[in-house]
Protein backbone atom coordinates (compact mmCIF):
# COMPACT_ATOMS: atom_id res chain seq x y z
CA UNK A 1 0.00 0.00 0.00
CA UNK A 2 1.39 3.37 -1.05
CA UNK A 3 1.13 6.15 1.53
CA UNK A 4 0.43 9.61 0.14
CA UNK A 5 2.58 12.33 1.71
CA UNK A 6 1.41 15.93 1.27
CA UNK A 7 3.52 18.06 -1.05
CA UNK A 8 4.08 20.70 1.62
CA UNK A 9 5.43 18.17 4.08
CA UNK A 10 7.81 16.72 1.49
CA UNK A 11 8.94 20.20 0.46
CA UNK A 12 9.62 21.22 4.06
CA UNK A 13 11.66 18.05 4.58
CA UNK A 14 13.79 18.72 1.47
CA UNK A 15 14.46 22.33 2.50
CA UNK A 16 15.31 21.32 6.08
CA UNK A 17 17.71 18.65 4.79
CA UNK A 18 19.43 21.10 2.45
CA UNK A 19 19.79 23.76 5.13
CA UNK A 20 21.24 21.28 7.63
CA UNK A 21 24.13 20.25 5.35
CA UNK A 22 27.59 21.04 6.68
CA UNK A 23 29.75 19.16 4.14
CA UNK A 24 29.79 18.66 0.40
CA UNK A 25 28.97 14.96 0.85
CA UNK A 26 25.84 15.82 2.82
CA UNK A 27 24.87 18.35 0.17
CA UNK A 28 25.27 15.71 -2.55
CA UNK A 29 22.73 13.56 -0.71
CA UNK A 30 20.39 16.53 -0.40
CA UNK A 31 20.72 17.16 -4.14
CA UNK A 32 19.58 13.59 -4.82
CA UNK A 33 16.66 14.15 -2.46
CA UNK A 34 15.73 17.33 -4.36
CA UNK A 35 15.92 15.46 -7.69
CA UNK A 36 13.56 12.80 -6.33
CA UNK A 37 11.16 15.52 -5.20
CA UNK A 38 11.24 16.96 -8.73
CA UNK A 39 10.55 13.54 -10.27
CA UNK A 40 7.65 12.81 -7.95
CA UNK A 41 5.95 16.21 -7.87
CA UNK A 42 7.29 17.89 -11.03
CA UNK A 43 4.15 17.32 -13.05
CA UNK A 44 2.02 19.58 -10.84
CA UNK A 45 1.85 23.20 -12.06
CA UNK A 46 2.32 25.22 -8.89
CA UNK A 47 5.25 23.01 -7.88
CA UNK A 48 7.48 25.11 -10.14
CA UNK A 49 7.58 27.76 -7.41
CA UNK A 50 8.68 25.14 -4.89
CA UNK A 51 11.30 23.77 -7.28
CA UNK A 52 12.69 27.29 -7.69
CA UNK A 53 12.89 27.68 -3.90
CA UNK A 54 14.75 24.36 -3.67
CA UNK A 55 17.17 25.48 -6.40
CA UNK A 56 17.88 28.79 -4.63
CA UNK A 57 18.36 27.05 -1.27
CA UNK A 58 20.75 24.50 -2.82
CA UNK A 59 22.79 27.28 -4.41
CA UNK A 60 22.98 29.19 -1.12
CA UNK A 61 23.96 26.10 0.86
CA UNK A 62 26.57 25.02 -1.68
CA UNK A 63 28.36 28.34 -1.09
CA UNK A 64 28.30 27.68 2.67
CA UNK A 65 29.55 24.09 2.31
CA UNK A 66 32.43 25.10 0.05
CA UNK A 67 33.92 27.49 2.63
C-alpha positions, 0 to 999 in steps of 0.5 A, a space after each residue: 500500500 502506497 502512503 500519500 505524503 502531502 507536497 508541503 510536508 515533502 517540500 519542508 523536509 527537502 528544505 530542512 535537509 538542504 539547510 542542515 548540510 555542513 559538508 559537500 557529501 551531505 549536500 550531494 545527498 540533499 541534491 539527490 533528495 531534491 531530484 527525487 522531489 522533482 521527479 515525484 511532484 514535477 508534473 504539478 503546475 504550482 510546484 514550479 515555485 517550490 522547485 525554484 525555492 529548492 534550487 535557490 536554497 541549494 545554491 545558497 547552501 553550496 556556497 556555505 559548504 564550500 567554505 
